[in-house]
Amino acid sequence: FDVNVNMPISRSALSPGMYITFLFFILGCSSIYAQQVSKIWMSQVECSGNEAALESCPFATWGIHECVHKEDAGLCCTISSADYVNMTGSNIIAWSSSLRVMSRHDISQSQSTICGRIEIFHDGEWGTICNDGWDSFDARVACRELNQSDGSNYITPSCPSGTYSTYVNSPDLAEGDCIICPAGKYCTGGANPPRDCAAGSFSNFSGLSQCEQCPVGYFCMGSAAPQPCLPGTYSLAQGARSNATCVACPRGAYCVGGSP
């Protein structure tokens, strides 16, 4: 059937057999979902866990926040029934009239867990929720508003040092999402992209989490490999940043380049 994903959908449309246990998590997920929203509607949500709706909880004024989309809050769901929502193409995996859960991965019948970003409908527009103050009490309220069961804390996975991913801190992070850091750069893991080695250091192998100091007889401009001093010159400096540290070979000696 055809669904306008920009409009709220009545929770009465949900199958009565749909029972999902929601787990809480914090995620950084800018630019990882097929359908993007520009608004961040809620921040500093402080539910007691007993409210009937997320917007009944104390929170900062609608649209007032100090967040970016990499700080969007999300939920993970342990599936206890095969009757869960998956709208192919929109990446909506669970929804009610006022909330929806988004995921960038397709859902298969063999999965036991689904995860995604939580969004709320307000003033005619879908928007995200900042993870500032977001916890399991807030997730518990969102569970009930989605007509689902109770929630608990969930620790999101992260790419290790020496790798990176544009999908880091996503609750649906897959093993193949972590990419080996390329030579000439270093990767500290987490949500950090590959970074260039600073002048005076180098990285001639892939998968490094830090750059090495430029050796004696060479200079390094932040490239993948140290550059030797030219023949007829030498250098005794470690961590040299340019060929300015390479000096002329002294009288009575010869220099093939590098250290004397």
Backbone torsions as a table, in degrees:
resi	resn	phi	psi	omega
1	PHE	NA	162.7	-176.4
2	ASP	-97.8	128.7	-178.1
3	VAL	-127.8	133.4	173.5
4	ASN	-86.0	106.0	-173.9
5	VAL	-73.9	-4.8	178.0
6	ASN	-90.4	-2.4	179.2
7	MET	-112.8	148.7	177.0
8	PRO	-66.0	150.2	-179.0
9	ILE	-117.4	133.2	-177.9
10	SER	-62.8	135.1	179.2
11	ARG	-67.6	-15.3	176.7
12	SER	-65.3	-18.0	178.8
13	ALA	-75.7	-14.6	179.5
14	LEU	-69.7	143.8	176.4
15	SER	-66.1	136.8	178.7
16	PRO	-64.7	-16.3	-179.9
17	GLY	-88.5	5.9	-175.6
18	MET	-87.6	106.9	-179.6
19	TYR	-127.3	114.1	-176.3
20	ILE	-129.6	131.5	174.7
21	THR	-89.5	118.5	-177.1
22	PHE	-90.7	136.0	173.0
23	LEU	-110.9	144.6	-179.6
24	PHE	-84.6	149.2	169.1
25	PHE	-158.3	160.2	173.5
26	ILE	-106.2	132.2	-179.7
27	LEU	-136.6	150.7	169.2
28	GLY	-105.0	116.3	-168.2
29	CYS	-144.6	38.5	176.5
30	SER	-66.5	136.7	174.0
31	SER	61.8	36.0	179.7
32	ILE	-117.0	-6.6	-178.0
33	TYR	-108.9	151.5	-176.0
34	ALA	-62.9	-36.6	179.7
35	GLN	-113.1	120.1	-176.8
36	GLN	-98.5	151.3	173.0
37	VAL	-121.7	150.1	-178.8
38	SER	-96.4	-28.3	-175.8
39	LYS	-78.5	143.7	163.6
40	ILE	-115.5	104.0	-169.5
41	TRP	-81.8	-38.8	-171.4
42	MET	-125.2	149.5	176.0
43	SER	-150.6	156.1	178.0
44	GLN	54.2	45.8	177.4
45	VAL	-71.1	132.9	-177.2
46	GLU	-134.1	70.1	178.6
47	CYS	-75.6	149.5	172.6
48	SER	-84.9	-17.6	-177.8
49	GLY	103.3	-8.9	-177.0
50	ASN	-106.6	-4.9	-177.8
51	GLU	-67.6	152.4	-180.0
52	ALA	-82.4	-22.8	-178.2
53	ALA	-144.4	150.2	-177.9
54	LEU	-61.5	-37.7	-178.0
55	GLU	-73.7	-7.6	174.3
56	SER	-82.4	-13.0	179.9
57	CYS	-78.5	152.6	172.7
58	PRO	-61.8	137.0	176.1
59	PHE	-161.6	167.2	176.9
60	ALA	-65.1	163.7	-178.9
61	THR	-55.2	146.2	178.7
62	TRP	-47.9	126.0	175.5
63	GLY	80.1	-1.8	179.6
64	ILE	-97.5	120.4	-176.5
65	HIS	-164.3	171.3	173.3
66	GLU	-128.3	46.6	-172.6
67	CYS	-122.8	162.9	169.0
68	VAL	-120.9	170.4	-172.5
69	HIS	-67.7	-17.7	175.4
70	LYS	-70.7	-6.9	177.5
71	GLU	-107.4	18.5	177.4
72	ASP	-63.8	145.1	177.7
73	ALA	-87.2	157.6	-178.9
74	GLY	-150.2	177.8	-179.0
75	LEU	-134.2	150.6	168.5
76	CYS	-116.8	145.4	-174.4
77	CYS	-123.9	127.1	170.4
78	THR	-92.8	119.1	-173.0
79	ILE	-79.8	124.2	175.8
80	SER	-112.1	1.3	175.7
81	SER	-148.5	147.8	178.4
82	ALA	-75.4	-9.9	-177.1
83	ASP	-88.9	64.7	175.5
84	TYR	-109.9	162.9	-174.5
85	VAL	-86.5	134.5	172.8
86	ASN	-147.6	103.2	179.9
87	MET	-94.0	101.7	-177.6
88	THR	-56.9	128.8	177.8
89	GLY	97.9	-28.8	179.6
90	SER	-99.5	-17.2	-179.2
91	ASN	65.5	20.1	173.5
92	ILE	-85.3	120.1	-177.8
93	ILE	-107.3	-15.1	175.0
94	ALA	-157.7	145.5	-176.8
95	TRP	-159.6	158.6	170.6
96	SER	-137.4	-166.6	-179.6
97	SER	-71.1	-20.7	-174.9
98	SER	-126.2	-14.2	-179.6
99	LEU	-129.2	154.4	171.1
100	ARG	-149.4	154.1	178.5
101	VAL	-116.0	126.8	-175.7
102	MET	-109.3	144.4	175.1
103	SER	-140.7	148.5	178.9
104	ARG	-90.2	-10.6	-179.1
105	HIS	-98.1	144.0	170.3
106	ASP	-68.0	150.3	-177.8
107	ILE	-102.2	134.6	176.4
108	SER	-111.8	157.1	-177.9
109	GLN	-66.6	-19.5	-177.5
110	SER	-83.6	-11.2	-177.8
111	GLN	-71.6	143.9	176.1
112	SER	-104.7	-13.6	-178.2
113	THR	-136.6	137.8	171.1
114	ILE	-126.3	146.4	-176.6
115	CYS	-138.1	155.5	177.5
116	GLY	-179.2	179.2	-179.2
117	ARG	-83.2	139.8	177.8
118	ILE	-91.8	133.0	178.8
119	GLU	-128.9	152.0	-178.9
120	ILE	-126.1	144.4	-179.5
121	PHE	-97.0	123.9	-179.1
122	HIS	-149.5	138.7	175.1
123	ASP	53.0	39.4	175.9
124	GLY	76.6	14.5	-174.9
125	GLU	-148.3	139.4	175.1
126	TRP	-78.4	144.4	177.3
127	GLY	-151.2	167.4	-177.4
128	THR	-94.9	180.0	179.1
129	ILE	-124.5	128.5	179.1
130	CYS	-68.5	142.7	-178.8
131	ASN	-80.9	4.0	177.8
132	ASP	-64.9	106.4	-179.1
133	GLY	87.3	-4.8	-178.2
134	TRP	-67.7	130.0	-180.0
135	ASP	-145.3	-170.6	-174.7
136	SER	-67.5	-25.9	176.8
137	PHE	-66.9	-40.7	176.8
138	ASP	-65.7	-41.7	178.9
139	ALA	-62.5	-36.2	-179.7
140	ARG	-62.3	-41.4	178.7
141	VAL	-67.1	-43.0	178.3
142	ALA	-60.7	-36.2	177.1
143	CYS	-56.1	-52.8	-176.4
144	ARG	-65.4	-37.0	179.1
145	GLU	-65.6	-26.8	175.6
146	LEU	-87.6	8.8	-179.8
147	ASN	65.6	31.2	-178.2
148	GLN	-117.2	-176.2	-174.4
149	SER	-92.0	-172.5	-171.8
150	ASP	-64.8	165.6	-177.9
151	GLY	-127.1	163.6	176.1
152	SER	-146.8	172.2	-174.8
153	ASN	-67.6	150.4	177.2
154	TYR	-139.8	133.3	178.7
155	ILE	-96.8	120.2	-178.4
156	THR	-73.2	144.2	176.6
157	PRO	-72.0	166.4	-180.0
158	SER	-149.1	147.9	177.0
159	CYS	-69.3	139.9	-179.1
160	PRO	-76.8	170.7	176.1
161	SER	-59.7	143.8	-178.0
162	GLY	90.1	-1.2	177.1
163	THR	-135.2	170.5	177.2
164	TYR	-152.9	166.1	176.0
165	SER	-162.0	143.5	173.7
166	THR	-74.6	-10.2	-178.5
167	TYR	-104.9	14.7	-177.2
168	VAL	-58.2	142.3	-179.8
169	ASN	70.3	7.8	171.9
170	SER	-73.0	140.7	179.6
171	PRO	-69.4	-17.2	178.6
172	ASP	-108.2	32.5	177.4
173	LEU	-61.1	128.9	179.1
174	ALA	-105.1	159.6	-176.9
175	GLU	-57.0	-39.9	-178.1
176	GLY	-74.0	-5.8	-179.4
177	ASP	-76.8	-19.3	179.5
178	CYS	-88.4	120.7	-174.3
179	ILE	-106.0	137.9	178.7
180	ILE	-63.9	132.9	179.7
181	CYS	-63.3	132.2	-177.6
182	PRO	-75.2	157.3	175.1
183	ALA	-61.3	146.9	-177.6
184	GLY	90.6	-5.8	179.8
185	LYS	-136.8	170.8	173.9
186	TYR	-133.7	151.7	-176.4
187	CYS	-132.0	124.4	-178.6
188	THR	-91.6	2.2	179.7
189	GLY	83.3	-169.7	-179.2
190	GLY	62.7	-138.6	-177.0
191	ALA	-92.1	8.3	-174.8
192	ASN	-86.4	130.0	177.1
193	PRO	-75.5	169.1	176.2
194	PRO	-58.2	140.4	-179.3
195	ARG	-121.0	146.5	177.4
196	ASP	-71.2	144.2	173.2
197	CYS	-65.8	141.7	177.4
198	ALA	-72.2	155.8	175.3
199	ALA	-56.5	136.9	-176.5
200	GLY	96.4	-0.7	178.4
201	SER	-139.0	169.2	-177.8
202	PHE	-151.6	166.0	177.2
203	SER	-147.4	98.8	-176.8
204	ASN	-100.8	9.4	175.6
205	PHE	-127.2	153.7	174.9
206	SER	-83.4	159.9	176.1
207	GLY	78.9	20.4	-178.9
208	LEU	-91.5	145.6	178.7
209	SER	-99.6	-9.9	175.5
210	GLN	-153.7	157.5	-178.8
211	CYS	-91.5	153.9	-179.5
212	GLU	-94.5	152.6	178.9
213	GLN	-71.0	139.4	-180.0
214	CYS	-62.7	131.2	-176.1
215	PRO	-77.7	165.9	177.2
216	VAL	-60.3	138.3	179.2
217	GLY	90.4	0.1	-177.9
218	TYR	-132.0	165.0	168.9
219	PHE	-131.3	147.8	-175.1
220	CYS	-128.9	127.3	-178.9
221	MET	-108.9	28.2	-179.7
222	GLY	82.9	22.7	-178.2
223	SER	-95.9	-175.8	-178.0
224	ALA	-75.2	-23.6	-176.8
225	ALA	-138.7	143.9	175.2
226	PRO	-63.7	146.9	178.3
227	GLN	-105.4	125.6	-178.7
228	PRO	-74.4	153.6	171.7
229	CYS	-61.7	148.7	-177.8
230	LEU	-68.2	153.3	175.4
231	PRO	-52.9	138.7	-176.8
232	GLY	91.2	-1.1	177.8
233	THR	-133.5	166.9	178.1
234	TYR	-154.4	170.3	177.4
235	SER	-150.9	140.1	176.2
236	LEU	-106.4	4.3	-174.3
237	ALA	-86.8	139.2	169.6
238	GLN	-94.6	145.2	178.5
239	GLY	71.8	26.7	-179.4
240	ALA	-64.0	137.2	-175.9
241	ARG	-97.5	-18.7	-178.8
242	SER	-154.2	174.0	179.7
243	ASN	-74.8	0.5	176.9
244	ALA	-65.3	-21.0	178.8
245	THR	-81.4	-12.1	178.7
246	CYS	-82.1	123.4	-176.7
247	VAL	-116.2	162.0	-177.7
248	ALA	-64.9	142.6	179.5
249	CYS	-62.5	135.0	-176.9
250	PRO	-69.3	156.9	179.4
251	ARG	-61.0	138.4	179.5
252	GLY	90.4	1.7	179.8
253	ALA	-135.8	166.9	173.6
254	TYR	-130.7	149.7	-176.3
255	CYS	-130.3	124.2	179.0
256	VAL	-88.2	3.2	-176.5
257	GLY	105.8	142.6	-177.4
258	GLY	97.3	-137.4	180.0
259	SER	-89.8	157.4	-176.4
260	PRO	-70.4	NA	NA
